[in-house]
Amino acid sequence: MAEGDTILRLRRRIADALVGDKIAVSAPNPRGRAAGVERLDGRTLERVDSRGKHLLLAFGDLVLHSHLGMSGGWHLYAHGVPWRRPRSAAWAVLAGERAEAIQFGGPTLRVLPASRLAIDPQLARLGPDVLADDLDRDRLLAGFRAADQARGIGDALLDQHLVAGIGNIFKSEACFAARVDPWRPLGDLTDADLAAVLEAARAQMLDAVATGGRHRFAVYKHRGPCTRCGGGIRSRGQGDANRTTWWCERCQV
Ligand SMILES: [Zn+2]
């Protein structure tokens, strides 16, 4: 699953490769044609934005909206370089003057009018982007306080309406860094506890952006004892979606 750090890196890479170019857009796979991506053919890519796990490519009054989920991907290639996946699998091919960006699959790929961004159900209800330059920490905290206080912090961190961009890796890693047990209910945590977890997620994800995602994880899929205290690392499904959480049963309280 691509978390916010992956999407932010992708945003920058696509922007560097294609922004300002007039883009030849094609849809080799029928799913891309159904999504209407060919409507963008010949337009100039003006800007690439991200909101949590959502990627938004602005082509004048139309926007290409992508969410990769568990299965989707974007590949970038210089012209003439062989692709790692077959052309027929590509939902969208965006060919600029210097490079091409290829989109493969995922739960969301669609073209929508820029004027709809502010009212679109998928986008308008997103919480603050944990990686935003101008992150409003008061609003972020207020959102967590307005949520069901019986929810475990590890579960709440995945709720994109509360905070956008955090996935399974960084929910576990952030709770570990802040020494907070991911099973503790929100109502049991102080504002300082909550802020510490959210700041840890942001710091770790920004670090992953800077290092290109080559990140060593402390608890996520970690085998062996805790590197901090020697205690046992446990994992168990959490929340309605039963997404696995990893944590140290000794040093996270
Ligand atoms: Zn530990």
py3Dmol code that shows the C-alpha trace and the ligand (Angstrom):
import py3Dmol

protein = """\
ATOM      1  CA  MET A   1       0.000   0.000   0.000  1.00  0.00           C
ATOM      2  CA  ALA A   2       1.381   3.350  -1.035  1.00  0.00           C
ATOM      3  CA  GLU A   3       1.314   5.665   1.975  1.00  0.00           C
ATOM      4  CA  GLY A   4       1.582   9.442   1.858  1.00  0.00           C
ATOM      5  CA  ASP A   5       5.381   9.454   1.666  1.00  0.00           C
ATOM      6  CA  THR A   6       5.334   7.348  -1.507  1.00  0.00           C
ATOM      7  CA  ILE A   7       2.694   9.597  -3.045  1.00  0.00           C
ATOM      8  CA  LEU A   8       4.610  12.773  -2.188  1.00  0.00           C
ATOM      9  CA  ARG A   9       7.759  11.358  -3.825  1.00  0.00           C
ATOM     10  CA  LEU A  10       5.742  10.342  -6.848  1.00  0.00           C
ATOM     11  CA  ARG A  11       4.228  13.803  -7.029  1.00  0.00           C
ATOM     12  CA  ARG A  12       7.689  15.365  -7.130  1.00  0.00           C
ATOM     13  CA  ARG A  13       9.054  12.893  -9.657  1.00  0.00           C
ATOM     14  CA  ILE A  14       6.121  13.322 -12.019  1.00  0.00           C
ATOM     15  CA  ALA A  15       6.278  17.104 -11.607  1.00  0.00           C
ATOM     16  CA  ASP A  16      10.008  17.156 -12.391  1.00  0.00           C
ATOM     17  CA  ALA A  17       9.537  14.943 -15.439  1.00  0.00           C
ATOM     18  CA  LEU A  18       6.380  16.354 -16.997  1.00  0.00           C
ATOM     19  CA  VAL A  19       5.118  19.690 -15.647  1.00  0.00           C
ATOM     20  CA  GLY A  20       5.036  22.365 -18.322  1.00  0.00           C
ATOM     21  CA  ASP A  21       4.931  19.846 -21.149  1.00  0.00           C
ATOM     22  CA  LYS A  22       2.099  19.325 -23.569  1.00  0.00           C
ATOM     23  CA  ILE A  23       1.166  15.715 -22.820  1.00  0.00           C
ATOM     24  CA  ALA A  24       0.165  13.012 -25.287  1.00  0.00           C
ATOM     25  CA  VAL A  25      -2.301  10.898 -23.324  1.00  0.00           C
ATOM     26  CA  SER A  26      -3.407   7.421 -24.299  1.00  0.00           C
ATOM     27  CA  ALA A  27      -5.191   4.556 -22.572  1.00  0.00           C
ATOM     28  CA  PRO A  28      -4.013   1.153 -23.866  1.00  0.00           C
ATOM     29  CA  ASN A  29      -6.168  -0.687 -21.317  1.00  0.00           C
ATOM     30  CA  PRO A  30      -9.989  -0.387 -21.612  1.00  0.00           C
ATOM     31  CA  ARG A  31     -10.226   0.617 -17.944  1.00  0.00           C
ATOM     32  CA  GLY A  32      -8.302   3.788 -18.728  1.00  0.00           C
ATOM     33  CA  ARG A  33     -10.537   4.549 -21.689  1.00  0.00           C
ATOM     34  CA  ALA A  34     -13.574   4.048 -19.446  1.00  0.00           C
ATOM     35  CA  ALA A  35     -12.042   6.522 -16.995  1.00  0.00           C
ATOM     36  CA  GLY A  36     -11.916   9.104 -19.775  1.00  0.00           C
ATOM     37  CA  VAL A  37      -8.190   9.778 -19.549  1.00  0.00           C
ATOM     38  CA  GLU A  38      -7.991  10.430 -23.300  1.00  0.00           C
ATOM     39  CA  ARG A  39      -9.875  13.688 -22.695  1.00  0.00           C
ATOM     40  CA  LEU A  40      -6.552  15.013 -21.399  1.00  0.00           C
ATOM     41  CA  ASP A  41      -4.689  14.349 -24.646  1.00  0.00           C
ATOM     42  CA  GLY A  42      -2.831  17.399 -25.925  1.00  0.00           C
ATOM     43  CA  ARG A  43      -3.280  19.430 -22.764  1.00  0.00           C
ATOM     44  CA  THR A  44      -0.433  20.905 -20.739  1.00  0.00           C
ATOM     45  CA  LEU A  45       0.286  19.415 -17.320  1.00  0.00           C
ATOM     46  CA  GLU A  46       0.315  22.498 -15.129  1.00  0.00           C
ATOM     47  CA  ARG A  47       0.818  21.111 -11.639  1.00  0.00           C
ATOM     48  CA  VAL A  48       0.911  17.930  -9.570  1.00  0.00           C
ATOM     49  CA  ASP A  49      -0.608  17.926  -6.081  1.00  0.00           C
ATOM     50  CA  SER A  50      -1.027  15.295  -3.401  1.00  0.00           C
ATOM     51  CA  ARG A  51      -3.479  15.004  -0.549  1.00  0.00           C
ATOM     52  CA  GLY A  52      -2.577  12.121   1.670  1.00  0.00           C
ATOM     53  CA  LYS A  53      -2.672   9.055  -0.551  1.00  0.00           C
ATOM     54  CA  HIS A  54      -4.404  10.887  -3.409  1.00  0.00           C
ATOM     55  CA  LEU A  55      -2.516  12.238  -6.413  1.00  0.00           C
ATOM     56  CA  LEU A  56      -3.977  15.089  -8.488  1.00  0.00           C
ATOM     57  CA  LEU A  57      -2.580  16.102 -11.877  1.00  0.00           C
ATOM     58  CA  ALA A  58      -3.911  19.470 -13.037  1.00  0.00           C
ATOM     59  CA  PHE A  59      -4.545  19.936 -16.757  1.00  0.00           C
ATOM     60  CA  GLY A  60      -6.285  23.323 -16.914  1.00  0.00           C
ATOM     61  CA  ASP A  61      -9.923  22.878 -15.971  1.00  0.00           C
ATOM     62  CA  LEU A  62      -9.591  19.078 -15.776  1.00  0.00           C
ATOM     63  CA  VAL A  63      -7.831  17.034 -13.118  1.00  0.00           C
ATOM     64  CA  LEU A  64      -6.585  13.449 -13.236  1.00  0.00           C
ATOM     65  CA  HIS A  65      -7.238  11.864  -9.837  1.00  0.00           C
ATOM     66  CA  SER A  66      -5.360   8.717  -8.860  1.00  0.00           C
ATOM     67  CA  HIS A  67      -5.463   6.571  -5.723  1.00  0.00           C
ATOM     68  CA  LEU A  68      -3.284   3.485  -5.885  1.00  0.00           C
ATOM     69  CA  GLY A  69      -4.712   1.396  -3.049  1.00  0.00           C
ATOM     70  CA  MET A  70      -2.954  -1.932  -2.614  1.00  0.00           C
ATOM     71  CA  SER A  71      -2.470  -2.780  -6.262  1.00  0.00           C
ATOM     72  CA  GLY A  72      -1.934   0.346  -8.367  1.00  0.00           C
ATOM     73  CA  GLY A  73       1.313   1.935  -9.485  1.00  0.00           C
ATOM     74  CA  TRP A  74       2.915   4.733 -11.455  1.00  0.00           C
ATOM     75  CA  HIS A  75       6.100   4.098 -13.420  1.00  0.00           C
ATOM     76  CA  LEU A  76       8.301   6.792 -14.920  1.00  0.00           C
ATOM     77  CA  TYR A  77      10.528   6.150 -17.900  1.00  0.00           C
ATOM     78  CA  ALA A  78      12.737   8.092 -20.226  1.00  0.00           C
ATOM     79  CA  HIS A  79      11.541   7.714 -23.795  1.00  0.00           C
ATOM     80  CA  GLY A  80      12.652   4.458 -25.390  1.00  0.00           C
ATOM     81  CA  VAL A  81      13.339   2.610 -22.136  1.00  0.00           C
ATOM     82  CA  PRO A  82      11.524  -0.758 -21.990  1.00  0.00           C
ATOM     83  CA  TRP A  83       8.656  -0.914 -19.522  1.00  0.00           C
ATOM     84  CA  ARG A  84       8.579  -3.430 -16.705  1.00  0.00           C
ATOM     85  CA  ARG A  85       4.901  -4.178 -17.337  1.00  0.00           C
ATOM     86  CA  PRO A  86       3.039  -4.874 -20.592  1.00  0.00           C
ATOM     87  CA  ARG A  87       1.611  -1.936 -22.479  1.00  0.00           C
ATOM     88  CA  SER A  88      -1.846  -3.532 -22.472  1.00  0.00           C
ATOM     89  CA  ALA A  89      -1.916  -3.250 -18.671  1.00  0.00           C
ATOM     90  CA  ALA A  90      -1.465   0.530 -18.718  1.00  0.00           C
ATOM     91  CA  TRP A  91      -4.569   2.485 -17.763  1.00  0.00           C
ATOM     92  CA  ALA A  92      -2.956   5.794 -18.686  1.00  0.00           C
ATOM     93  CA  VAL A  93       0.180   6.760 -20.593  1.00  0.00           C
ATOM     94  CA  LEU A  94       1.259  10.372 -20.144  1.00  0.00           C
ATOM     95  CA  ALA A  95       4.006  11.135 -22.633  1.00  0.00           C
ATOM     96  CA  GLY A  96       5.784  14.446 -22.284  1.00  0.00           C
ATOM     97  CA  GLU A  97       8.746  15.881 -24.121  1.00  0.00           C
ATOM     98  CA  ARG A  98      11.359  14.330 -21.835  1.00  0.00           C
ATOM     99  CA  ALA A  99       9.723  11.316 -20.220  1.00  0.00           C
ATOM    100  CA  GLU A 100       6.553   9.333 -19.822  1.00  0.00           C
ATOM    101  CA  ALA A 101       4.528   8.433 -16.746  1.00  0.00           C
ATOM    102  CA  ILE A 102       2.500   5.234 -16.903  1.00  0.00           C
ATOM    103  CA  GLN A 103      -0.377   4.410 -14.565  1.00  0.00           C
ATOM    104  CA  PHE A 104      -1.309   0.814 -13.788  1.00  0.00           C
ATOM    105  CA  GLY A 105      -4.516  -0.057 -11.961  1.00  0.00           C
ATOM    106  CA  GLY A 106      -5.750   0.749  -8.476  1.00  0.00           C
ATOM    107  CA  PRO A 107      -9.115   1.678  -7.000  1.00  0.00           C
ATOM    108  CA  THR A 108      -9.315   5.211  -8.417  1.00  0.00           C
ATOM    109  CA  LEU A 109      -8.336   6.689 -11.747  1.00  0.00           C
ATOM    110  CA  ARG A 110     -10.690   9.301 -13.118  1.00  0.00           C
ATOM    111  CA  VAL A 111     -10.897  12.680 -14.766  1.00  0.00           C
ATOM    112  CA  LEU A 112     -12.917  15.345 -13.010  1.00  0.00           C
ATOM    113  CA  PRO A 113     -13.503  19.067 -13.477  1.00  0.00           C
ATOM    114  CA  ALA A 114     -11.192  21.163 -11.304  1.00  0.00           C
ATOM    115  CA  SER A 115     -14.273  23.003 -10.069  1.00  0.00           C
ATOM    116  CA  ARG A 116     -15.469  19.800  -8.374  1.00  0.00           C
ATOM    117  CA  LEU A 117     -12.378  19.245  -6.211  1.00  0.00           C
ATOM    118  CA  ALA A 118     -13.782  21.228  -3.288  1.00  0.00           C
ATOM    119  CA  ILE A 119     -17.060  19.294  -3.203  1.00  0.00           C
ATOM    120  CA  ASP A 120     -16.002  15.838  -4.332  1.00  0.00           C
ATOM    121  CA  PRO A 121     -17.029  13.228  -1.730  1.00  0.00           C
ATOM    122  CA  GLN A 122     -13.701  11.343  -1.906  1.00  0.00           C
ATOM    123  CA  LEU A 123     -11.546  14.447  -1.566  1.00  0.00           C
ATOM    124  CA  ALA A 124     -13.487  17.069   0.371  1.00  0.00           C
ATOM    125  CA  ARG A 125     -13.806  14.946   3.509  1.00  0.00           C
ATOM    126  CA  LEU A 126     -10.116  14.136   3.815  1.00  0.00           C
ATOM    127  CA  GLY A 127      -8.496  15.214   7.055  1.00  0.00           C
ATOM    128  CA  PRO A 128      -5.353  17.362   7.135  1.00  0.00           C
ATOM    129  CA  ASP A 129      -2.485  15.905   5.093  1.00  0.00           C
ATOM    130  CA  VAL A 130       0.105  14.736   7.622  1.00  0.00           C
ATOM    131  CA  LEU A 131       2.863  15.853   5.227  1.00  0.00           C
ATOM    132  CA  ALA A 132       1.437  19.279   4.335  1.00  0.00           C
ATOM    133  CA  ASP A 133       3.935  22.159   4.461  1.00  0.00           C
ATOM    134  CA  ASP A 134       1.382  24.244   6.342  1.00  0.00           C
ATOM    135  CA  LEU A 135      -0.052  21.486   8.531  1.00  0.00           C
ATOM    136  CA  ASP A 136      -2.650  22.951  10.917  1.00  0.00           C
ATOM    137  CA  ARG A 137      -1.869  21.004  14.103  1.00  0.00           C
ATOM    138  CA  ASP A 138      -4.755  22.517  16.089  1.00  0.00           C
ATOM    139  CA  ARG A 139      -7.266  21.421  13.452  1.00  0.00           C
ATOM    140  CA  LEU A 140      -5.649  17.988  13.300  1.00  0.00           C
ATOM    141  CA  LEU A 141      -5.914  17.495  17.049  1.00  0.00           C
ATOM    142  CA  ALA A 142      -9.469  18.857  17.146  1.00  0.00           C
ATOM    143  CA  GLY A 143     -10.470  16.257  14.556  1.00  0.00           C
ATOM    144  CA  PHE A 144      -9.128  13.429  16.692  1.00  0.00           C
ATOM    145  CA  ARG A 145     -10.945  14.836  19.727  1.00  0.00           C
ATOM    146  CA  ALA A 146     -14.230  15.030  17.810  1.00  0.00           C
ATOM    147  CA  ALA A 147     -13.919  11.350  16.801  1.00  0.00           C
ATOM    148  CA  ASP A 148     -15.220   8.385  18.807  1.00  0.00           C
ATOM    149  CA  GLN A 149     -12.910   8.424  21.841  1.00  0.00           C
ATOM    150  CA  ALA A 150     -13.294   4.657  22.312  1.00  0.00           C
ATOM    151  CA  ARG A 151     -11.315   3.964  19.114  1.00  0.00           C
ATOM    152  CA  GLY A 152      -7.772   2.736  19.498  1.00  0.00           C
ATOM    153  CA  ILE A 153      -5.125   5.227  18.356  1.00  0.00           C
ATOM    154  CA  GLY A 154      -3.676   2.665  15.925  1.00  0.00           C
ATOM    155  CA  ASP A 155      -7.061   2.322  14.234  1.00  0.00           C
ATOM    156  CA  ALA A 156      -7.815   6.063  14.249  1.00  0.00           C
ATOM    157  CA  LEU A 157      -4.498   6.890  12.536  1.00  0.00           C
ATOM    158  CA  LEU A 158      -5.702   5.001   9.449  1.00  0.00           C
ATOM    159  CA  ASP A 159      -8.937   7.009   9.224  1.00  0.00           C
ATOM    160  CA  GLN A 160      -8.263   9.320   6.269  1.00  0.00           C
ATOM    161  CA  HIS A 161     -11.048  11.647   7.457  1.00  0.00           C
ATOM    162  CA  LEU A 162      -9.027  12.367  10.612  1.00  0.00           C
ATOM    163  CA  VAL A 163      -5.557  12.540   9.069  1.00  0.00           C
ATOM    164  CA  ALA A 164      -4.678  11.898   5.436  1.00  0.00           C
ATOM    165  CA  GLY A 165      -1.653   9.915   4.323  1.00  0.00           C
ATOM    166  CA  ILE A 166      -0.883   7.462   7.127  1.00  0.00           C
ATOM    167  CA  GLY A 167      -1.064   3.750   6.319  1.00  0.00           C
ATOM    168  CA  ASN A 168      -0.247   0.502   8.053  1.00  0.00           C
ATOM    169  CA  ILE A 169       3.511   0.991   8.200  1.00  0.00           C
ATOM    170  CA  PHE A 170       3.597   4.427   9.768  1.00  0.00           C
ATOM    171  CA  LYS A 171       0.671   3.887  12.146  1.00  0.00           C
ATOM    172  CA  SER A 172       2.781   1.154  13.784  1.00  0.00           C
ATOM    173  CA  GLU A 173       6.086   3.009  13.540  1.00  0.00           C
ATOM    174  CA  ALA A 174       4.675   6.285  14.903  1.00  0.00           C
ATOM    175  CA  CYS A 175       3.129   4.633  17.950  1.00  0.00           C
ATOM    176  CA  PHE A 176       6.429   2.873  18.620  1.00  0.00           C
ATOM    177  CA  ALA A 177       8.464   6.073  18.295  1.00  0.00           C
ATOM    178  CA  ALA A 178       6.130   7.870  20.709  1.00  0.00           C
ATOM    179  CA  ARG A 179       6.085   4.846  23.068  1.00  0.00           C
ATOM    180  CA  VAL A 180       2.298   4.733  22.901  1.00  0.00           C
ATOM    181  CA  ASP A 181       0.406   1.431  22.932  1.00  0.00           C
ATOM    182  CA  PRO A 182      -1.611   1.466  19.668  1.00  0.00           C
ATOM    183  CA  TRP A 183      -4.529  -0.235  21.424  1.00  0.00           C
ATOM    184  CA  ARG A 184      -5.097   2.627  23.858  1.00  0.00           C
ATOM    185  CA  PRO A 185      -8.393   4.429  23.240  1.00  0.00           C
ATOM    186  CA  LEU A 186      -8.176   8.044  22.090  1.00  0.00           C
ATOM    187  CA  GLY A 187     -10.002   9.152  25.224  1.00  0.00           C
ATOM    188  CA  ASP A 188      -7.233   7.683  27.350  1.00  0.00           C
ATOM    189  CA  LEU A 189      -4.517   9.755  25.623  1.00  0.00           C
ATOM    190  CA  THR A 190      -3.573  13.328  26.505  1.00  0.00           C
ATOM    191  CA  ASP A 191      -3.326  15.949  23.799  1.00  0.00           C
ATOM    192  CA  ALA A 192       0.449  15.729  24.242  1.00  0.00           C
ATOM    193  CA  ASP A 193       0.373  11.954  23.645  1.00  0.00           C
ATOM    194  CA  LEU A 194      -1.686  12.389  20.493  1.00  0.00           C
ATOM    195  CA  ALA A 195       0.500  15.213  19.233  1.00  0.00           C
ATOM    196  CA  ALA A 196       3.614  13.113  19.858  1.00  0.00           C
ATOM    197  CA  VAL A 197       2.270  10.214  17.798  1.00  0.00           C
ATOM    198  CA  LEU A 198       1.234  12.486  14.924  1.00  0.00           C
ATOM    199  CA  GLU A 199       4.552  14.363  14.939  1.00  0.00           C
ATOM    200  CA  ALA A 200       6.397  11.035  14.903  1.00  0.00           C
ATOM    201  CA  ALA A 201       4.398   9.904  11.874  1.00  0.00           C
ATOM    202  CA  ARG A 202       5.114  13.167  10.075  1.00  0.00           C
ATOM    203  CA  ALA A 203       8.836  13.118  10.898  1.00  0.00           C
ATOM    204  CA  GLN A 204       9.284   9.495   9.846  1.00  0.00           C
ATOM    205  CA  MET A 205       7.358   9.957   6.628  1.00  0.00           C
ATOM    206  CA  LEU A 206       9.278  13.123   5.714  1.00  0.00           C
ATOM    207  CA  ASP A 207      12.461  11.174   6.373  1.00  0.00           C
ATOM    208  CA  ALA A 208      11.216   8.428   4.049  1.00  0.00           C
ATOM    209  CA  VAL A 209      10.531  11.063   1.375  1.00  0.00           C
ATOM    210  CA  ALA A 210      14.057  12.427   1.768  1.00  0.00           C
ATOM    211  CA  THR A 211      15.773   9.028   1.718  1.00  0.00           C
ATOM    212  CA  GLY A 212      13.725   7.642  -1.144  1.00  0.00           C
ATOM    213  CA  GLY A 213      11.718   5.275   0.995  1.00  0.00           C
ATOM    214  CA  ARG A 214      14.733   3.249   2.076  1.00  0.00           C
ATOM    215  CA  HIS A 215      13.730   3.144   5.680  1.00  0.00           C
ATOM    216  CA  ARG A 216      14.480   0.595   8.378  1.00  0.00           C
ATOM    217  CA  PHE A 217      11.400  -0.190  10.374  1.00  0.00           C
ATOM    218  CA  ALA A 218      11.472  -0.754  14.120  1.00  0.00           C
ATOM    219  CA  VAL A 219       8.285  -2.773  14.503  1.00  0.00           C
ATOM    220  CA  TYR A 220       6.528  -3.091  11.126  1.00  0.00           C
ATOM    221  CA  LYS A 221       7.029  -6.733  10.080  1.00  0.00           C
ATOM    222  CA  HIS A 222       9.934  -6.812  12.529  1.00  0.00           C
ATOM    223  CA  ARG A 223      11.233 -10.228  13.554  1.00  0.00           C
ATOM    224  CA  GLY A 224      12.981 -10.805  16.842  1.00  0.00           C
ATOM    225  CA  PRO A 225      12.968  -8.769  20.032  1.00  0.00           C
ATOM    226  CA  CYS A 226      12.412  -5.039  20.344  1.00  0.00           C
ATOM    227  CA  THR A 227      15.530  -3.099  19.396  1.00  0.00           C
ATOM    228  CA  ARG A 228      14.799  -0.568  22.160  1.00  0.00           C
ATOM    229  CA  CYS A 229      14.014  -2.744  25.178  1.00  0.00           C
ATOM    230  CA  GLY A 230      14.378  -6.385  24.171  1.00  0.00           C
ATOM    231  CA  GLY A 231      10.675  -7.033  24.749  1.00  0.00           C
ATOM    232  CA  GLY A 232       8.455  -9.041  22.452  1.00  0.00           C
ATOM    233  CA  ILE A 233       7.105  -7.508  19.236  1.00  0.00           C
ATOM    234  CA  ARG A 234       3.494  -8.498  18.699  1.00  0.00           C
ATOM    235  CA  SER A 235       1.136  -8.158  15.747  1.00  0.00           C
ATOM    236  CA  ARG A 236      -2.615  -8.389  15.525  1.00  0.00           C
ATOM    237  CA  GLY A 237      -5.439  -7.125  13.280  1.00  0.00           C
ATOM    238  CA  GLN A 238      -7.003  -3.888  14.492  1.00  0.00           C
ATOM    239  CA  GLY A 239     -10.144  -1.921  13.704  1.00  0.00           C
ATOM    240  CA  ASP A 240     -13.092  -2.702  11.465  1.00  0.00           C
ATOM    241  CA  ALA A 241     -10.791  -3.423   8.516  1.00  0.00           C
ATOM    242  CA  ASN A 242      -8.623  -5.709  10.690  1.00  0.00           C
ATOM    243  CA  ARG A 243      -5.397  -4.090   9.469  1.00  0.00           C
ATOM    244  CA  THR A 244      -2.367  -5.566  11.202  1.00  0.00           C
ATOM    245  CA  THR A 245      -0.700  -3.484  13.893  1.00  0.00           C
ATOM    246  CA  TRP A 246       2.820  -4.221  15.154  1.00  0.00           C
ATOM    247  CA  TRP A 247       3.946  -3.047  18.612  1.00  0.00           C
ATOM    248  CA  CYS A 248       6.265  -3.788  21.532  1.00  0.00           C
ATOM    249  CA  GLU A 249       4.316  -5.087  24.469  1.00  0.00           C
ATOM    250  CA  ARG A 250       6.919  -3.863  26.949  1.00  0.00           C
ATOM    251  CA  CYS A 251       7.991  -0.314  26.029  1.00  0.00           C
ATOM    252  CA  GLN A 252       4.776   1.018  24.521  1.00  0.00           C
ATOM    253  CA  VAL A 253       2.342   1.900  27.289  1.00  0.00           C
TER     254      VAL A 253
END
"""
ligand_1 = """\
1
ZN
Zn 10.290 -2.366 23.374
"""
view = py3Dmol.view(width=600, height=400)
view.addModel(protein, "pdb")
view.setStyle({"model": 0}, {"cartoon": {"style": "trace"}})
view.addModel(ligand_1, "xyz")
view.setStyle({"model": 1}, {"stick": {}})
view.zoomTo()
view.show()
